[in-house]
């Protein structure tokens, strides 16, 4: 199902191998998935290629180094990159100021995204955007309109989904169901507010518990009715992690029962500024949270389930 073209073996199953700073800047920070059609390699025409990275919004040299590495890899794929999944924390408070609180044509979008991910070989990719806790300080409603200024930007709501069929296939059954969650909102049951600044420009501002319940009901419905061969879920906050932050009991209790019940094959996240691949009970948990900031520690290795 997955071909891991990045160096995921460096941090896998809770075990980490130290990299020097140059390596981390160039290769550690991008996770690339090739969806393999039978009899084809990931470099073939019949593959769906997804780049996934989170926590990019630092406006720093590391973010630009990752962008350059993405372009170089996309060149090798002859520009056949279908999706770049940005896994939340799209904006930090940087030299350009806080997360954009103005309209969808605010300069910050251009400074942090349009002027950074510029490789010609990435121009055909759809940017699938997930919200992180730092993004709750932004004008979230404006993000839904960003597509009018950059057609690559795809974010119809705070949570949403899409289907991908096998390239050049005549079958009506979609091969991949991609589900994007608003994980800061999923923390409201325990924190009473989302894991981020209360967002004045949010569809559920002041009604966060209502938003939490609607998202969970929507997720269960989409999972239970999915016609796709494979289902993959994206969100900002990790579920399992051995690095700077501990594994998340909140999301573990909310999401993993649904993943097992409905056969989700992978969950992609950021938040912890590292690259990890952790397999738990048949689900692949990928943390790709160092698209702009990188940390390397085994502080919470004990929170990974035994046998993972």
C-alpha angles and dihedrals in degrees: 000000000000129000110196104212095174125075095272090145088074091071111023135145091000094305120117135200116202117243127197116247095258092054092049092052095051110032114008098067105063126068115200125192125195115198104215122216113204112279095011134102125224090258091059128099093251097065129102109219122203126183113200126190136149142195093038102143100098097105087219139131092263091059090052092048090054091048090052091050090050090053092049091051092046088053089058088051089052091242094301096138112137103182138019105194112202104200101206139280087086091165134034127179100272140154086293091059133249126333109300111278096175133076128308093272093058112140092241092074090058094043096050101034120006094049094042109045095051105134110134089224090062096051095096094053123104114232106226107198128204125187121244129194092260090055092064088082090062131082095268094183089060091056089066088060097047090096089075089065100033115024091199091066109094118183113129095168143347088277127018144140142221140191131229124197127207108276113260091003125141094202117114093214112096115230099209132034111194115197121190119200135198096228097177086064091051089064093063095092091065102027099036087225128052119272092268141041112318101263114227090192099051127116090240100037107159090005100072097142089054089051091049092053094046092050093050092047090048092049094051091048094048093047095046093049099040113132093190126115091227131026122201125182127207128197140147102243119068123230099203125028138156097188134073096332128044123243113281115251090185096059093035091060094042103042114022095068088054092046092054094042095052102033101249107181101198144010118204120198146153130196095107104077096231143078115253137163114198124173115205124174094335097313121111112223113197122189112194102165104139104082087126109001126042132197128172121198140123094221096133102030088126091066092068111099115255111258095025 
